[in-house]
Amino acid sequence: MAHILLRGILLASMMIAVAAMAGDVPGGKKELAPTGSLRVGVAAAPKANVFFVAIDADGKPRGVTVDLGDELARTLDVASEFLVAHNSGELTDALERGLIDVAFLPVDEERKKRVAFGPVYVQFESTCLVLGSSGFKTVSDLDRQGVRVAVEANTTTGRAAAGVLKLATVVAVPSVGEAIEMLRRGSVDAFALGREALVPYQADIQGSRILDGYFHRTGIAIAVPKSGQGALALVSTFLNEAKASGLIRRTFDKADLRSTAVAPAD
């Protein structure tokens, strides 16, 4: 009972903080949710993690970013709606075009030109999954003529892999599911993704390995359209409060991601 009461107090405090910010920022709430609902973009994959969501039998998305989107909508006292994409590149396009109001996206310099980022809620490094029959041990081993590395199209990891691998061929595919099937069939030699995101796929493919080393390190942050300074102030307040109150930690734990660390306070 005490735990439930404490959570209620923390959520109420967060709502008060965001509501106060909405009043202080000209047009803040209307800028963030112009349709009267909060349109949240999420990316789906066969396995959910701190970024990707899974799709339930009833067609609804489930995962960390869904829970965070719902919480943000509650603080604004509006309904949440979800647009489900294949990858972060599609979400970036949707955010830039105004089809969604907010998303949680990996940060890189190219994406910073197109959307506005608030605080990071988790950090990650990108590496590769390979079959057990391969001789690759590290990410640098992949950079050879004839090696094919699958990446999700128009994503932070894809851009990082293309920047590091000068001799190998980087193969852009629309989704995680397609990339995993290509790896299983031997159509590619490796699949690049966040290290923690690769763990459940390693468990599914007997003998497969996650390589040592990484293409890059970055964070996943809350993001809004680049012109939305009032919206950016609101979501930044929400995310900082969510980290400070323990909401992010509880959201990770609910998703059975207890070993995943929450990014430090900004």
N, C-alpha and C positions, 0 to 999 in steps of 0.2 A: 504494500500500500504506500509506504514511504517513497519507494522508487517511482511509482506512478505519479505521486504528488510532485516529486522533484522534477520529473519530466514535464509535467504540466506547467510548473513555475518557469522552467527554462524556455519552453515554447512560448509562453505568454510574454516573457521578457524579449524574446526575439521578435515577436509580432509588434510589440510596442516600439522597439528600435527601428524596425523597417517602416512602420506606420509613421513614426516621427520623421524619418528621412523622406518619406513620400510627401509629407507636408512641407518640408524644407526645400525640396528640389522642385522648381517650376515644372508642372506637368509630369512629374516623375512616374506616378502610377499609370497615368494614361499613356505615357510614352512606352512603358514596359509592356502593358497589356492593352493595346489600342482597340482590340475587338471586344473587350469585356471578359475574355478568358485568357489564360496564360498558355500560349502555344509553345510547347517544349519539344525540341528535337532530340531524338535518341537514336543510337545505332544498334542494330540487332546482329547477333552471331549465335552459332549453336550453343556456346557456353557463355554465361553471364560473368562479368567481373566488375571492376571499379568503373569501367567505361561502357562496355557492351551490355546490352540487355538481352534476355531470352524472351521468346514469345510463348505464352501459355496456350493451352488447348482451345481456349475461348478467343484467341487472337489478340489478347491484351499483352503489352510489354511489361516485363517484370525485372527489377534490378535496382542498383544503387542510384542511377541517374533518374529513374522514374520516381523513387522515393524522395530524392532531393527536389525534383520538379514539383511534386505534390506539396511538399513542405513550403516551398517558395510561394506557390499559389495560395496556400492557406494563410500565410502571413499577409498577403495582399487582399485576402477575402474575395478571391475570384476562383472560378473553376479552372482545372488544368485539362489541357488537350495535348495529345502526343502525336507527333509525326515520326514515323519509324523509317530510318534510312539504312542503307547497307554499310556505310562507312562514314568516317569523319569528313571526307571530302564533300560528300553529298550534303551533310549538315552545314558545312561552311557555305556552300552555294545557296541553301535554303535560307540561312540567316542573312546573307548579303542581299538576297532578293526580297526580304521581308515576308517570307512564307512562314517563318517561326519567329518567336520573340526572344528565345533564350536557348542555349545549348551548353553542354559541357564538352570542351574540345582540347586535344593536345595542342600545346603551344609551340609554334615555330615562327621564324622571321617572315616567311611567305604569308602565313595566315594572319599575322599581325597587320599586314597591309589591307586586309579585307574585313576584319571584324575587330571589335574592342574586347579586350580581355580584362576580367576582374582577377581575384585571387585564385591561386592554385590550391586544390584540395588533396591531390596525391601526386607523387613523383614516380617516374618509371624510366627504365632503360630498354631500348629496342635491341633485340638479338634475333637468332634464327632457330627454328626447329628443323632437324634433319632425321632421316631414317637411320636405323641402327646399322644398316649395311654400308653407310657412307664412311669415308675416312676423315671427314672434317672434324676438327676439334675446337677451333676458334672461328670467330667471324672473319678474321683476316685470311683464313685458309680458303674462303670462298672466292676470293678475287683471282680467278683463273679463267682463261679462255674456255668456252664450252660449258661453264657452270651457269645454271638458270636458277634465279632466286625470285620467288613469287612475293609480291607486295600488294596491299590494297591500293587501288588507284587514287591519286590526288590526296594522299595522306602524309602526315608528318614523318612516319616511319618510312614510307615509300620514298619521299624526297631525300631523307637521310641515307638510305641504302644506295640510292642512285648517285649520291655525292661521294660515297666511300668506295663503292665497287666500280673500278675503272675498266676491268677486263671482263668480269662476269656480265651476263645479260640479266637485267631486271625486268621481270614480267609483271605488268600491272593487271590485276583482276578486280572484279567489282566487290567481292565479299570474302569474309573469312572462310565460310563454308566451301566456296569454290576453290580457294587456295589449299585448304586441307585435303580435299579430294585429289587435286593435282599432285600434291606431295605423296599421298597414298599410292597413286598410280605410277609414280616415278616420272611424271611429266615435267616436274621441276626438282631441283636438288635440295632446296631449302625454302622455308617460308618465314618471312620477317614480320615480327609483331612484338609487342611489349613482353618482357620476360615473364611476368606473372600471368599474363593472358595466355601464354603458351603452355603453362603447366597442365591444365586439364586435357589439352590435346595430346601432350606427351603421354599422359596416363592412358589415353584411348588407343594410341598406336604403339603396339608392343615393340620394345627395343629402341624407340626413337630417343633422341637426345636434344637438349637445349644447349647451344654452343656457348662457350666462355667468350667473354668480351662483349662489346656492344657497338652499335652504329652511333648512337647518341643518347643523351639523357635529357629529359625535359619533364614538364608537369602537365597535368590536366586541370584546366581552369574553367570557371564560369565565363560565358561570352554572350555578347549582345551585338546588334548592328552597330556599325562604327559611328553613325551619326547620333546615337542615343546616349548623350552624356548623363541625362537624368536617370535613364534606365541603368546605366553602368554604375552610378552611385548607389542605386537601390540594391542591385544584385551583389555588389561588393560588400555592402553592409550585411546582407543576408549571409553570404559565404563566410565572412569573418566571424559573425556571431555563431554560425553553425559549427565552426571549428572550436571556438572558445567554449561553447556550451556542451560539447561532447556529442552533438547530433551527428556529425560526420562519423565519429567512432562507432556510435550505435548503429548507423546505417551499414557500415562495413561489417560489423558483427552479425547483424541480421542476415546479411548475404553470405555468411560463413567465410568472411575474409578477415579473420581475426589476426592473422600475421601481417596484414598490410598496414603500413604506417600512414597516419594522416600527415599531410604536409605541415611543416611548422608555420606558426603565425607570421604574417607579413610584417 
